[in-house]
């Protein structure tokens, strides 16, 4: 399957955006999952609902909210631009942010399920032996949660690959800058005589997503075997 330069550009940009979206959101995802599982505080249900809100909101609404908050004239975006000269609007940085926000609930949900499966008696035993909370987390809780973290990473990556609505609303459809695979397919579908190129990108998107899920399953199984599960 031979791809044109235009198609390769969209593919490479999608891989770049999806990878950075996962890397940047992973530490916060682990933190939020841990807070939801291990902490008790007023407003916990509200926090849980806010984290999972992107799952039920239309992606266009998410893109609009990002534009209002992080756009060049947004509440936070204007401050970033005035002080640091940095803007998420109409750049691949904004595409990373949009993908991270949309995929974040899937990552948190998978990691949360893994943390809930960790036996708290092991953590308590380590604490009674003098281990600090940080040491317990990094030597017991986190390693035992690795299979779920892997699943969360791959689910977020696959979701980022397919992100369309929030991206096109927040950062538009700019060739070489924000035009990922879904946006490139949308453009090709609207272009007469470009059905073949759209079909090639469709097949490639399916292959990438399927490969991600299969790799996730393989890595999770290897992690469980190493942990004796």
Buried (B, 14 or more C-beta within 10 A) or exposed (E): EEBEEBBEBBBEBBBBBBBBBBEBBBEBBBEBBBBBBBEEEEEEEEBBEEBBBBEEBEBBBBBBBBBBEBBBEBEEBBEBBEEEEEBBBBBBBBBBBBBBBBBBBBBBBBBBBBBBEBEEEEBEEBBEEEBEEEEBBEEBBBBBBBBBBBBBBBBBBBBBBBBBBBBBBBBBBBEEBBBBBBBBBBBBBEEEEBEEBBBBBBEBBEEBBEEBBEEBEEBBEEBEEEEEE
